[in-house]
Amino acid sequence: MFKKMSDRDYFALDALNNSTLSDINRSVRFMEYRKNNKTEPTASMQIGSLVHCLLLNPEDFDDLFIIMPKINKRTKEGKAEHQSLLDCDQ
């Protein structure tokens, strides 16, 4: 039976996936470098994850994403509120 897995868990697996195969196609050294030097997702990657979720797993959207409210980040309270929302996924 198919086991549902979060993207975070999927990408944490030490197994072959499409990205790893694409890296190997470029070179084994490149694949090893990327495996040992993880990077933060870019803004484009985050948007891609959002669109993927909306199209293929809309029932998971509220668990994985938040819509940021308008916050005045120029105030001490606003900065604290903004940071608390950023820290909620950790």
RAMO-V978874 format. One line per field, one symbol per residue. ss: DSSP state (@ for helix, = for strand, . for the rest). phi: phi as a letter, one per 20 degrees, with the letter a starting at -180 (. if undefined). A space follows every 50 residues. Layout:
# RAMO-V978874
ss->???
phi->???
This chain:
# RAMO-V978874
ss->......@@@@@@.....@@@@@@@@@.@@@@@@@@@......@@@@@@@@ @@@@@@.@@@@@@@...........@@@@@@@@@@@@...
phi->.fdfcfggfffefebfbfffffffgfaffffffffecfdfffgfffffff fgffedcgfegfedccefffcefedfffffffffffefee
